[in-house]
């Protein structure tokens, strides 16, 4: 399997260079470039094949999330993983709507980052466990954007939360003490309810349209 080609965009040079060395130590990654601003990355890197962009949210005078469309237009099929010390509910939702493939919190472990990069490179969504609760916090902005539909059952909600945490079907089944086939059946129910065919599409629909009614704290069958 070819190494995943990673581009770093972060205005803190020490963090950027340290992270680059750590990632390069992993044989499944190759860092193809590192820049302090999006404009530099586009000017010097737009012709270099890239699989995943690790994009800092706070770029000094710029907000990385606002530059996602520009990055995507110049870097083709590259997936964008926001890397941040923290983002508001509204900003997180805006970043996902703009085309980000996920949000990773800087205080999380390197092992988690490795997992997140692999997941995003496969075309899936990554939501740090610290970012997901914030995203589904029920702010007025999210409620206004949500399209109300019939609430999920308790089991559907549990399986969806497992998907948001990046768990496999086997891991979800183990946590819920049910068979893997039961989990697969529930996922198909979720696909049908959301009108999608893949996990990444399901996560995006849950984020963009159903955050206020699919992930309530108390859901009844």
N, C-alpha and C positions, 0 to 999 in steps of 0.2 A: 504493500500500500504506500502510495506517495505521501511524503511529509506534507502537513498542512502549512500553507504559506500565510504568515501573519504579518500584518502591518500595525504598528503602534502609533497612536496619535495622542500625546499627552504633553502639556506644557511644563511639567516638572521633570527636568532632565535627569536628575538622580534616580527618581522612581522609574522613569522610562528605560534608562540604561540598565538598572538593576533587574527589572522585569525581563528585559531582552536577554540578559545573560542566563537567567533562570529558565526561560523558555527554550533557549538554544541548547541547554543541557539535556532536554528531552528529545530523543531521536525522532519522535513523530511530528516535531515542529521545525520550521525554519523561519526566522524573522527576516523578511525581505526589505524592511525599511522601518525607520522610526523618526517621527517629526514632532515639532512643538505646536504646529497649527495645521488646520485642514487645508489652507491655501498652499502651504509648503508641500503637503502630501500630494495634493492634486497636481501641482506644477512639476514635481520631480518624480512622481511615482505612477502616474496614470497609465503608463504603457507596461507596467510590471504586473504580471498575473498575481492575483491575491485571492485567498480563500476567506480569510476572516480579518476584519478590522477591529482592533480593540480601541474604542474611542472614548476618551475622557469627557465627562459631561461639562466640567468647569475648565474652560480653556482661556482663563484670564478675562479678556474683553469679549469672548465668544461663548456661547452655549453650544456644546457639541451636538445636542439633540436637534437644534435648528439647522444644522448643516448636513443632516443625514441625506436629504434628497440630492444635494449637490455631490456628496461623496458617491452615492449610488449611481448617479448619472455618469461619473467618470471612471468608476472602478468595476463596472459591469456586474458580474454575478457575485461579487464579494459580499459576505454576510457581515453585519455590523453588530458587535456586542458592546453595549455601553458599560464603561467601567467608572464607578463613581463612589465617593464617600457617602453620598446620599442625594436623593432626588425627591421632590414633592410628588403627591399623588397625580396631580394634573400633568406635570412634566413627564412622569413615567408613562402615562397614557399617551401623551403627545408623541413621545419617542417611538412607542410601539406602532402607533398609527402612521408615523412617518416612514416606517420600514425597518426599524431596528429589530434584531432577532432575539434581543433579550437585554437584561440588566444584571450586572455583576457588581457586588459591593466590595470595595477595596479591603475591608477588614476581614474578608473571608480567606480561607486557606488556599495555598497554591494547588493542592490536590483538587479542590473544588473548581478552580479556574481551569485546570487541565480538562476536567470533565465537561465544564461549560463550553470550552472551545470545541471539543470533539462533537458535542451535541449540536452546537450552532452550525458547525461545518457540514453536518449531515442534513441540514435544512430544517432542523427542529428549533423550538423556542426554549430559551433558558430564562428562568426567573429565580433569582437568588431567594432563598427562603426568608431573608430579611426584607426583600422588596415586595414579595407577593402579598403579605398582609396589608402593606401600605396601599398597594394597587387596588385592593378590594375593601378599602376602608369605608366606602359609602359616602364620599364627598358629594356635595350638591352638583358639582360639574359632572361627575361620573353618572349620577342619577339622571341628569337631564339628557345625557347621551344614550343611556340604556334603553333598549326596547323591551318592555315588560312581556314576559312569557310565563307559561306555567312553570312553577318552581320545580327543581329537581327533587327526586326522592333522596332519602338519607344515604342510600348506597351509591347512587349516582354522584352525589356530592362528595362522598369519601373517595371514590375512584378519581373524580376530577381533581381533587386536591393532590392525590398521589401523582397524577400526570403533571400538575403544575410544579411539584417538587422534583420532577425529573426521574421518577421511579419507573422501573420496568414493570411489565405485567406480573412477572413472578414476584417482584418485591411488594407490589400492591397486594397481591393475593396473600402473601405471607403476613403482611401487616393486618389485613382484615380477617385472617383465618378462614379464607374461602379458597376454592379451586381457581386455578389460572383461567380455566374455561369460563368460569362465572364472571371473572373480571373482563375477559374479552367480550362477553355478551353485553355487559354494562357499557363498555366503550362503544359498541355498535349502537346501543340506545342513545348515547350521547352524540355520536356522529349524526344519527337520524334527526335528533332534536335540534342540532345546530345546523344541519344541512351541509355537512362537510364530509371529507373522506380520509383526512390525515390528522394526526395528533397536533401538529403545528397549526393547522387551520382551526382545530377545535380551541386551542389555547387563545389564538388571536380573536376568534369570535367571542369567547368568554370575556376577554379583556375589553374589547371594543363595544360590545352590545349588551352583555348580560351580567355585568359586575354587581349590580345592585339586587338582582333577583335569583341568581344561581348560586351565590355563595353567602347566604345568610347564616348567622350563627346557629339558628334553630330551624331545621327543615323537617317537615313531617312527611311520611309516606302517604 
